[in-house]
Amino acid sequence: MIRKLSSYIGEFKKNSIITPIFMVLECICEVIIPLLMAMIIDNGLNNSDMGYVAKIGILMLVVAMLSLLCGALGAKFAEQMLQQVMRET
């Protein structure tokens, strides 16, 4: 089945590989954010360690921005591929 699908990809190979990679990275970032929140609650708030809360909060903000970037890049490459496909037909 993969061979049959790969025969259709042709010139769209780059975008058809990059798009799912960015989408998976976005999903991984979205899963990490609740784990970071749990770390804040379990380790920072229970121990009244505001430095730890700030550090993990900044890390959570960075992960959220990375998720946003991966989502935007995934959409950009998917849109480029769709434009190429529409030009071909």
C-alpha positions in Angstrom: 0.0 0.0 0.0 2.8 2.4 0.8 4.4 1.7 -2.6 1.2 2.5 -4.3 0.8 5.7 -2.3 4.4 6.7 -2.9 3.9 6.5 -6.7 1.2 9.2 -6.4 3.5 11.5 -4.3 6.1 12.1 -6.9 7.2 15.7 -6.9 5.2 16.4 -3.7 7.6 14.2 -1.7 9.3 16.9 0.3 6.1 18.5 1.6 4.3 15.2 2.1 7.1 14.2 4.5 7.6 17.5 6.3 3.9 18.2 6.9 3.3 15.1 9.1 6.6 15.7 11.0 5.5 19.2 12.0 2.0 17.9 12.9 3.5 15.2 15.2 5.8 17.7 16.8 2.8 20.0 17.5 0.9 17.1 19.1 3.9 16.2 21.3 4.2 19.8 22.5 0.5 19.8 23.3 0.9 16.6 25.4 3.9 18.1 27.2 2.1 21.2 28.4 -0.3 19.4 30.8 2.7 17.4 32.2 4.5 20.7 32.9 1.4 22.0 34.6 1.3 18.9 36.8 4.9 19.4 37.7 4.1 23.0 38.7 1.3 21.8 41.0 3.0 18.7 42.4 6.5 20.2 43.0 6.2 24.0 43.0 2.9 24.8 44.7 3.0 22.0 47.3 6.5 23.1 48.4 5.8 26.8 48.0 8.7 27.1 45.6 7.9 30.1 43.4 11.3 30.0 41.7 10.4 26.5 40.4 6.9 27.6 39.4 8.4 30.5 37.4 11.0 28.3 35.7 8.5 25.7 34.7 6.1 28.4 33.7 8.6 29.9 31.3 9.4 26.4 29.9 5.7 25.9 29.4 5.5 29.2 27.5 8.4 28.1 25.3 6.7 24.8 24.6 3.5 26.5 23.7 5.3 28.8 21.3 7.1 25.8 19.7 3.7 24.1 19.3 2.3 27.2 17.6 5.3 27.4 15.3 5.1 23.7 14.4 1.4 24.0 13.7 1.9 27.0 11.5 4.7 25.4 9.6 2.8 22.2 9.1 -0.2 24.2 7.7 2.1 26.1 5.4 3.7 23.1 3.9 0.3 21.3 3.6 -1.0 24.4 1.8 2.0 24.5 -0.6 1.5 20.9 -1.4 -2.2 21.5 -2.1 -1.4 24.4 -4.4 1.0 22.2 -6.3 -1.6 19.4 -6.6 -4.3 21.9 -7.8 -1.9 23.3 -10.4 -1.3 19.8 -11.7 -5.0 19.0 -12.2 
